[in-house]
């Protein structure tokens, strides 16, 4: 059985970790931007998600037209069936991840939805990586998952009142499964040595995800009513350009370079970034729970990053 680090170039690991960290920090700003959209219009979560995918796809296609032509993609000889599975599975996984999470927030509140969805994602990813990819979790992986989950619980539950509802918990678990599936698919193709070009994968995934979300967006109302169109447009452009067209290709490039469980744990930087943004820009109070939870999560992520860059555990 190959070791966790023997199936990819060692030099790609730090780059992959950097890409994932940038994506996680960027995604941490999404909540604040979307909250402004909600307060300034009657946009619903499915409609926001639909336009996020569509606009991100358009921006990436435009960037591709402006990019100088280079060598042929390394996926040119990849079996069509494998590419179709990757594109369809990733697009559907992202649609499930995002829409189920928004549904969980509506049913059981932000705190419980966040801790269940983001907490279950590394566990499901680790189990899937072990079952389907033969990736070892190891002592460092188990320690990182445990430390990150404890830190996430302190960070989220220590600052908010909770209202646990079974339907919301179920939707949050479904969201975590969608995230884990897209993570594992990206890692699977990366391990085969024919990982898809991140921009191409993102464009196809967004297109398929948008198609999945369209009926729900139409049900909510795909065009917003707002008295502040400039503010809504500015926030939608930020979400499309920065947290979508920039962050998702970096995420896919990162998942192809490191173990699936590592990618999942590193992405827990997202709630840390969101907490820091709330304190620095939204005048939220810096609590002991915020400090302790953030330090625990960053320690877990940092420890796992160091372990990922060293030879595999025996």
N, C-alpha and C positions, 0 to 999 in steps of 0.2 A: 504494500500500500504506500503511495507516495506521501511524503511528509507535507505539512502545511506550507512549507516554503520551497520545496524542491520543484514545484510545478510552475514557477514563474521566475523571471529574472530578479535577482535580489535588489538591483538598483531601482526597479519599478515600485518597490514597496514604499519607500519614503514619499515618492511622488503620489502614489495612490492615497496614502494617509493624508497628505496635504490637500488633495482634491476633495476628499470626504470632509475634512475639517472646514474648508471654505464653504462647501455646500451646506453643512450643518449650521454654521454661523449665519449664512444667508437665509436659510429656511426659518431661523429663529426670528427674523424680522417680518415674516409673512403675516403672523397673527395681528400685529399692530396695524399693518397696512390694510388688511381685510376688515378689521374693526372700524377703521375710518370709512371704508366703503359702505359697511352696514349702517353706520350712523348717518351717512349723507345721502342714502338712497333706499329704495325698497328691494334692492338686489337680495336674492336668497343664496344659500351656500352652493346649491347645485349649479345655478346660473354663473356664479363667480368661478367655480371650478371649470365649467365648460369654456368660458371665455379665457380663462387662464391657459388652458391647453391649446385652444385655437390660436390665440395671439402668440403664445410661445412658439408654436409650430411655424407660423408665418414669419416670425423674426429669424428663426433658424434657417428657413428656406431662403430668405433674403440674404442672410449672411453667407450661405453656401454659394449663391450666385456671384457674390462679390469676392469670394475667396479664389486666389489663383489656383489654376488646375495643377495638381500634383500627381504623384504616382498612383497607380490603380489601387483601390481599396484592398486590404488584405483579406477581405471576406468574399472576393470575387469568385473563389472556387468553393465556397461553403455550400453545402446542400441546401436547395431551396426550402425543403421541409423544415430544416433546423432554423433557418432564418424566419420562416413564417411562424413557427412556434415561439421563437424569442420575441418577435414583434407583437404578436397577438397576446401572448401570455403577460408580457410586461405592461402593455397598454391596459389590458383588463385588470391586472394586479394594481396598477396605480389608480385606476378609476375606483376600484373597490376600496383601496386604502383611504383615498381622500373622501369619497362620499360616505362611507361607513363611519369614518371619524367625525365628520360634521353631524351625522345623525346621532352618534353617541353623545356629542356635546349637547345637542338639543334635548336628549332624553335624560341624561344623568349628570349634566354639568361638565364644565371644563376640567375640573380637578380629577374626577374619577375617570373620565374619558382619556385624559392625557396619561395618567399613570398606568391604566390597563393597556392601552394601545401601544405606547412607547415602551412600557415595561415588558409586555408579552412578545414584542417583535424580536429582541435579541434571543429570547428563549426558543421561539419557534424557528428562527433562523439557524441557531446552533443545532437544534434537533434535525432540521432539514439538511443542513450541511453534513452532519454525521451520517444520516440515513441515505441520502441520495448522492453525495459527493465524496463520501469517505474521508471527510476532513476531521482531524482530531481536534477536540476542544481543549484538552490539556488543563493543567492546574491554573495556569495564568488566565485562560479563557473563563473557567468557572469562577475564579476569584473576581475577575473584571465584571462578569455578569452580576454576581452577587452584590459587589460594591456599588455598581451603577444603579441597580434596582433599589437598594436602600437609599442611595443619594437622591434618586428620582422621587421616591416616596416622601422623603423629608422635604425636598424642595417644593413639591406640589401640595401635599396634604398639610404641610406645616404653615401654609400661608392662606388657605382657603377652607371654607366650610364645604362639607361633602354631602351629597344626597345620592346614595347608591340605588340604582334601579336595574333590575335584571335585564331588561331590553337594552338599556344603554351599555351595560357590561358586555352583552352579546355582540352588539355592533362594534364595540371597541376591539373585541377579540377578532372579529371579522376583518377589521381594519388592519390589525397586526398581521393577520394571515396574508392579506394582499401585499403588504410591504415585504414580508418575508419571501413571498413567491417571486416578486420582481427582483429582489436581491439575489436569490439563488439562481435565477435564470441568467442574470448578468455574470455571475461567478462561473456558472457552468460553461458558457461559451468562452470566457476568458481562460479557463483551464484547458479547453480543447485546442488552444493556440490559434483560434480563429475568432477571437472576440470582435464583436461588431464595432464599427466606427461609432464613437459615442454620439456624435451629432446625428448620424443616420438613425441610430436606435432611438434617440429622443424624438425625432420628427415622427417616425412611424408610431411610436408609443403614444405620443400626444394625439395623433390623428385617430387611432383606435380608441383611446380613452375618451376623446371628445364625442365620438360616435356612441359610445356606451352611455355617456352622460346626457346626450341631447334630449331624450324623452323626458328626463327628470327636470332639465333646465326649462323646457317648454312648459311643463306643468307649473313651475314656479313663476314663470314670466321671464323670457330671455332678454327683454329690453327694460332697463330700469327707469323708474320715475324719480326724478331728483331735482331739487332746486339749486344744487351745487355741481353742475356737470363738469366744471374744470377740476374740482378736487377729486371727483370720482375717476375721471379720465387719467389724472396724474397718478393716482394710486394704482389703477389697473395697469398702466404702462410700467410702473415700477415692479409690480408683481410679475408681469409678463417678461420683462427684460432681465431683471436681476434674479429674482427668486425662481424663475422658470427656465428661460432660455440660457442663462449662464449656469445656474446651479445644477440642473438635471444632467447635462453632459458631463460635468465634473463628477457627479455622483456615479454615473454609469462607468466612467473611466476608472474611478476608484474601486468600485466593486469587482472589476475584472482583475485588479492587481493584488488584492489582499483576501484573506479568508472571509467567508460570508459572515461568521460571527463577529469578526473584527469590524467589518464595515457597519454592522448593525449597532454595535456598542459605540463606535465613534460617532454615529449619527445622533446619539443622545446629547451631543453638544447643542443640539437645537433648543431644548428647553433652557439650557444654561444661557444661551445667547438671548432668548426671549426674556429671561429674568433680568439679565443685565440691562437690556434695553428698557424694560419697565422702570428700573431704578434710575437710570441715567437720564431718560427722556420723558418718562411719563409720571415722574415724581412719586413713584411708589416707595414705601419705606423699606430700607435695607434691614431685614429681620435676621435673627440668628438662624432660622430655618433656611433662609436663602443662602447664607454664608456656608453653613455646614453641608447642606445638600450639594451646592455647587462644588465645594472642595472635594467631596467624596466622588462625585461624578467625574471631575477632571482628573483626579488621581487614578480612577479606574481606567479611563480612556488613555491616559499617559502611560500607565503600566502595560496595558495591552499593546500599545504602539511599540514600546521597547521590546516586548516579547516577540512581536511580529517580525521585527527586524533582526532578531537573533536566530541562530540555528534552531531547528525544531526540537521540542521537548521529547525525551526518550522515556 
